[in-house]
């Protein structure tokens, strides 16, 4: 009888241990809710989110699922509702609107779901936000352009995705700067959707009735690489390129390097040109940082309601080539990559965050952790 009882107790003990282990290994459901994805930045940001989810310390904690709504607030609302119903513990979201998601986010928060937006903001108070200061980005780049063209001349503006808090804040801040200078005229304005391809289309439309010599400078949320390339195609020399205040694409930054800079894998127009530029970026790691904070919240840690990231600003004086793309190089401040490492000139170069040591070049390129 004692043997049977002992065996029974041992079996029960083993079953309990198995059950406890299974419970300990149960992953929490986390969703990535994306809106507009038709540009390089969004794809890269998603890669970095996926890389963090696959990295050590996260892969055994969370089960990441991705849904894309497109530029449709109602569809994103429906998808978030579905995520909550499916058992989501946290949702990392790129919101198409700062206000349209407020009700669904409030309802999700009431059920204990953690909501963290990245780059673009959600104004519902229960949501967490990870952003740069978008107004500062618009203001500083506009001030640089004003100074570069001597406070007078004709400029072209190419904006971002309409309705997002990002585009609204950047554009309004830039226009406030230009409005202080009566000798500056905005002679062309187009919606660029943060896409090099769309920027080319819109610039081509403007150039159907004007020529490059009609302009003194360009303010572009995305498209400086394309604008420089189009000028070269039109017969301009690198010395004749218009000053361009714009994005942190690798192609645009490579064009900023001195003309005699030695780079691997370069082919025109993806080459050093000493192009007059100021380059800024919403860091594409913002989504990964939002995921990190979401997991911190699930672990019971305190997280600030709003995290403002440093604004990466690069000029011709501070451009620095990454020779290998290794983590130590990123840590030491390199900010543009060899074409042999990054074949897509539209890819964004501001990928370094000290808070995400497992994420580097491979994370941004292919969605795999670098560790």
ZIDA-V846480 format. One record per run of one state. SS is the DSSP state (H for helix, E for strand, C for the rest). FROM is the first residue (numbers start at 1). TO is the last residue. If there is no record, write none. Layout:
ss=SS from=FROM to=TO
ss=SS from=FROM to=TO
This chain:
ss=C from=1 to=1
ss=H from=2 to=25
ss=C from=26 to=27
ss=E from=28 to=34
ss=C from=35 to=39
ss=H from=40 to=53
ss=C from=54 to=61
ss=E from=62 to=68
ss=C from=69 to=72
ss=H from=73 to=85
ss=C from=86 to=89
ss=E from=90 to=93
ss=C from=94 to=101
ss=H from=102 to=110
ss=C from=111 to=113
ss=E from=114 to=118
ss=C from=119 to=127
ss=E from=128 to=131
ss=C from=132 to=133
ss=H from=134 to=148
ss=C from=149 to=152
ss=E from=153 to=159
ss=C from=160 to=164
ss=H from=165 to=179
ss=C from=180 to=183
ss=E from=184 to=191
ss=C from=192 to=195
ss=H from=196 to=206
ss=C from=207 to=211
ss=H from=212 to=214
ss=C from=215 to=216
ss=E from=217 to=220
ss=C from=221 to=223
ss=H from=224 to=233
ss=C from=234 to=237
ss=H from=238 to=240
ss=C from=241 to=242
ss=E from=243 to=246
ss=C from=247 to=248
ss=E from=249 to=249
ss=H from=250 to=256
ss=C from=257 to=266
ss=E from=267 to=267
ss=C from=268 to=269
ss=E from=270 to=270
ss=C from=271 to=276
ss=E from=277 to=281
ss=C from=282 to=285
ss=H from=286 to=298
ss=C from=299 to=305
ss=E from=306 to=308
ss=C from=309 to=311
ss=E from=312 to=315
ss=C from=316 to=320
ss=E from=321 to=322
ss=C from=323 to=326
ss=H from=327 to=331
ss=C from=332 to=335
ss=E from=336 to=337
ss=C from=338 to=347
ss=E from=348 to=348
ss=C from=349 to=360
ss=H from=361 to=366
ss=C from=367 to=371
